[in-house]
């Protein structure tokens, strides 16, 4: 009986340690994500105040494409070089990435009213938060539906490229609806993946620098989910400027 009591006590403290460690890990992930979002917002708003920069964007679509694809290259670099990079360097890359996204999103302040942008941001936060909580708490394996969402995103990219030439408002509406659904699903799936990766790691791995790097990459995934939810919702909720 004494031995069982000791075993139960040890199990309790081990479980408590896992729970605290998981909370700390998610706190770090959300901290990185929040910092990236804040920087994106600040850069985007500041860039939108620059008449020269906005004229450059709207007069030369190629510039906008460059700023759209630069973050893609940086995200690939982060994913493939994470093991060899230091944690501060990887964190800095995340901030550079969020700054580049901010530059690419700057024109929305000239297209939509500030009130509708703020409203859409708060609605996006509520949607993302709800799905992230669901992904964290659900016992259901979201792998199959998450894989479906990934395939959906690939389809969205292809359709978006096609629509650059077709310029179909109907197809654009379909892309927006489908894209919103896919990234809402991904918000839950990515959260569940972060939790599963942490819990499947050994005690030593949980405290390693690599786990902290994975926290940065996890923040990048959630950041992208949020940004895409926001942008797709803005297409529906954004009120265009009259000036």
Secondary structure per residue as TSV (DSSP state, phi and psi in degrees):
chain	resnum	aa	ss	phi	psi
A	1	X	-	360.0	-42.5
A	2	X	H	-62.2	-40.5
A	3	X	H	-65.7	-41.1
A	4	X	H	-64.3	-38.2
A	5	X	H	-62.6	-43.0
A	6	X	H	-64.2	-40.0
A	7	X	H	-64.5	-43.2
A	8	X	H	-64.3	-39.7
A	9	X	H	-63.8	-42.7
A	10	X	H	-64.2	-41.4
A	11	X	H	-62.4	-40.1
A	12	X	H	-62.6	-47.2
A	13	X	H	-69.7	-32.1
A	14	X	H	-65.7	-45.4
A	15	X	H	-62.7	-40.8
A	16	X	H	-64.0	-38.7
A	17	X	H	-64.8	-43.5
A	18	X	H	-60.1	-44.9
A	19	X	H	-62.8	-44.4
A	20	X	H	-65.8	-41.5
A	21	X	H	-63.1	-39.9
A	22	X	H	-65.5	-42.4
A	23	X	H	-62.0	-42.4
A	24	X	H	-64.7	-38.3
A	25	X	H	-63.7	-46.4
A	26	X	H	-67.6	-33.9
A	27	X	H	-61.1	-40.3
A	28	X	H	-66.5	-43.9
A	29	X	H	-60.4	-48.9
A	30	X	H	-68.1	-29.0
A	31	X	H	-66.0	-46.0
A	32	X	H	-61.3	-44.4
A	33	X	H	-62.7	-45.3
A	34	X	H	-63.1	-40.4
A	35	X	H	-63.3	-41.9
A	36	X	H	-64.5	-42.9
A	37	X	H	-64.6	-41.2
A	38	X	H	-62.3	-43.5
A	39	X	H	-65.5	-40.3
A	40	X	H	-58.7	-46.3
A	41	X	H	-62.7	-44.1
A	42	X	H	-65.3	-45.4
A	43	X	H	-65.3	-42.7
A	44	X	H	-61.3	-47.2
A	45	X	H	-65.7	-44.4
A	46	X	H	-63.3	-42.0
A	47	X	H	-66.0	-33.8
A	48	X	H	-67.9	-19.6
A	49	X	T	-80.6	-12.0
A	50	X	-	-88.5	108.4
A	51	X	H	-62.2	-40.7
A	52	X	H	-62.3	-46.2
A	53	X	H	-65.7	-41.1
A	54	X	H	-68.2	-37.7
A	55	X	H	-63.9	-37.3
A	56	X	H	-65.0	-41.7
A	57	X	H	-62.8	-49.3
A	58	X	H	-78.4	-23.8
A	59	X	H	-86.8	-19.3
A	60	X	-	-134.6	93.9
A	61	X	H	-57.9	-25.7
A	62	X	H	-63.3	-33.9
A	63	X	H	-62.8	-42.6
A	64	X	H	-64.9	-37.6
A	65	X	H	-65.0	-39.1
A	66	X	H	-62.7	-45.8
A	67	X	H	-68.8	-22.7
A	68	X	H	-76.7	-34.8
A	69	X	H	-94.1	-18.4
A	70	X	H	-59.0	-46.0
A	71	X	H	-61.3	-34.6
A	72	X	H	-61.1	-45.6
A	73	X	H	-63.4	-39.4
A	74	X	H	-67.7	-38.4
A	75	X	H	-66.1	-38.0
A	76	X	H	-64.9	-41.7
A	77	X	H	-61.4	-43.8
A	78	X	H	-62.4	-42.7
A	79	X	H	-67.9	-35.4
A	80	X	H	-88.3	-21.0
A	81	X	H	-111.6	5.7
A	82	X	T	-56.6	-40.8
A	83	X	T	-63.4	-32.8
A	84	X	T	-92.5	-14.0
A	85	X	S	-87.3	153.4
A	86	X	-	-77.9	161.2
A	87	X	H	-61.0	-44.9
A	88	X	H	-60.6	-38.3
A	89	X	H	-66.4	-41.5
A	90	X	H	-65.9	-40.4
A	91	X	H	-63.6	-39.3
A	92	X	H	-65.0	-38.2
A	93	X	H	-62.1	-38.6
A	94	X	H	-62.5	-40.5
A	95	X	H	-69.0	-39.6
A	96	X	H	-62.9	-42.8
A	97	X	H	-58.3	-48.4
A	98	X	H	-66.0	-31.3
A	99	X	H	-67.0	-41.5
A	100	X	H	-64.0	-40.3
A	101	X	H	-62.5	-39.0
A	102	X	H	-59.6	-42.1
A	103	X	H	-63.5	-42.1
A	104	X	H	-69.5	-24.6
A	105	X	H	-92.4	-5.7
A	106	X	T	-52.6	-39.0
A	107	X	T	-60.9	-18.4
A	108	X	H	-63.5	-26.4
A	109	X	H	-72.6	-17.5
A	110	X	H	-94.3	-17.5
A	111	X	H	-95.1	-42.4
A	112	X	B	-112.9	155.8
A	113	X	-	-70.7	150.9
A	114	X	H	-62.8	-35.5
A	115	X	H	-63.8	-44.2
A	116	X	H	-69.9	-31.6
A	117	X	H	-66.4	-45.2
A	118	X	H	-63.3	-42.9
A	119	X	H	-61.6	-43.9
A	120	X	H	-65.7	-36.2
A	121	X	H	-62.1	-45.2
A	122	X	H	-69.3	-36.3
A	123	X	H	-66.6	-40.8
A	124	X	H	-61.9	-40.0
A	125	X	H	-62.1	-40.9
A	126	X	H	-67.0	-43.5
A	127	X	H	-64.5	-48.3
A	128	X	H	-61.3	-45.4
A	129	X	H	-59.8	-42.9
A	130	X	H	-63.7	-43.0
A	131	X	H	-71.9	-33.9
A	132	X	H	-67.7	-40.5
A	133	X	H	-63.3	-41.2
A	134	X	H	-61.7	-45.3
A	135	X	H	-62.8	-32.5
A	136	X	H	-75.1	-36.1
A	137	X	H	-98.8	-24.7
A	138	X	-	-67.5	146.8
A	139	X	-	-92.5	-9.5
A	140	X	S	-76.5	136.5
A	141	X	-	-75.9	118.5
A	142	X	-	-94.0	10.7
A	143	X	H	-58.9	-46.4
A	144	X	H	-65.4	-45.9
A	145	X	H	-70.9	-30.5
A	146	X	H	-67.4	-39.8
A	147	X	H	-64.3	-37.7
A	148	X	H	-61.7	-41.7
A	149	X	H	-65.1	-38.4
A	150	X	H	-61.8	-45.7
A	151	X	H	-62.3	-36.7
A	152	X	H	-62.7	-40.5
A	153	X	H	-63.0	-41.2
A	154	X	H	-60.5	-43.1
A	155	X	H	-63.0	-38.2
A	156	X	H	-62.9	-42.9
A	157	X	H	-60.8	-44.5
A	158	X	H	-64.3	-47.1
A	159	X	H	-63.0	-36.8
A	160	X	H	-65.0	-40.1
A	161	X	H	-65.4	-40.8
A	162	X	H	-63.6	-40.1
A	163	X	H	-72.7	-13.8
A	164	X	H	-61.4	-29.8
A	165	X	H	-95.9	-36.2
A	166	X	H	-76.2	-35.1
A	167	X	-	52.6	46.9
A	168	X	-	-92.0	121.4
A	169	X	H	-68.2	-33.5
A	170	X	H	-64.9	-44.7
A	171	X	H	-66.7	-35.8
A	172	X	H	-63.6	-37.9
A	173	X	H	-64.7	-44.4
A	174	X	H	-62.0	-44.0
A	175	X	H	-59.7	-42.4
A	176	X	H	-64.5	-45.7
A	177	X	H	-63.4	-50.3
A	178	X	H	-64.5	-39.5
A	179	X	H	-65.1	-42.1
A	180	X	H	-61.0	-45.5
A	181	X	H	-61.5	-44.6
A	182	X	H	-61.0	-44.8
A	183	X	H	-77.7	-24.8
A	184	X	H	-65.3	-43.0
A	185	X	H	-63.1	-43.1
A	186	X	H	-64.6	-30.9
A	187	X	H	-60.5	-41.6
A	188	X	H	-71.9	-43.8
A	189	X	H	-65.8	-45.0
A	190	X	H	-63.0	-37.5
A	191	X	H	-62.9	-44.3
A	192	X	H	-63.4	-39.0
A	193	X	H	-63.2	-41.8
A	194	X	H	-60.0	-44.4
A	195	X	H	-63.5	-46.5
A	196	X	H	-63.9	-40.6
A	197	X	H	-62.7	-42.6
A	198	X	H	-65.8	-46.5
A	199	X	H	-69.8	-27.4
A	200	X	H	-82.0	-12.5
A	201	X	S	-79.5	152.6
A	202	X	-	-72.3	168.7
A	203	X	H	-57.6	-42.7
A	204	X	H	-67.6	-39.7
A	205	X	H	-64.9	-32.4
A	206	X	H	-64.6	-27.0
A	207	X	T	-100.1	2.8
A	208	X	S	-79.0	164.0
A	209	X	H	-68.0	-30.5
A	210	X	H	-63.4	-37.6
A	211	X	H	-64.5	-36.3
A	212	X	H	-67.8	-35.3
A	213	X	H	-66.6	-39.8
A	214	X	H	-61.7	-30.7
A	215	X	H	-62.6	-39.4
A	216	X	H	-66.1	-45.4
A	217	X	H	-65.6	-35.4
A	218	X	H	-64.8	-40.6
A	219	X	H	-61.6	-37.4
A	220	X	H	-62.6	-43.5
A	221	X	H	-61.7	-47.3
A	222	X	H	-67.3	-36.4
A	223	X	H	-58.5	-45.7
A	224	X	H	-65.2	-39.3
A	225	X	H	-58.9	-46.6
A	226	X	H	-63.8	-48.1
A	227	X	H	-59.1	-42.0
A	228	X	H	-70.8	-39.0
A	229	X	H	-58.9	-45.3
A	230	X	H	-60.7	-47.0
A	231	X	H	-68.0	-39.6
A	232	X	H	-69.4	-38.7
A	233	X	H	-66.2	-33.8
A	234	X	H	-63.2	-29.7
A	235	X	H	-64.9	-28.5
A	236	X	H	-94.7	-37.2
A	237	X	H	-100.4	-16.7
A	238	X	-	-69.1	133.6
A	239	X	-	-99.3	121.9
A	240	X	B	-74.4	147.5
A	241	X	-	-71.5	149.4
A	242	X	-	-91.8	-20.9
A	243	X	-	-82.5	360.0
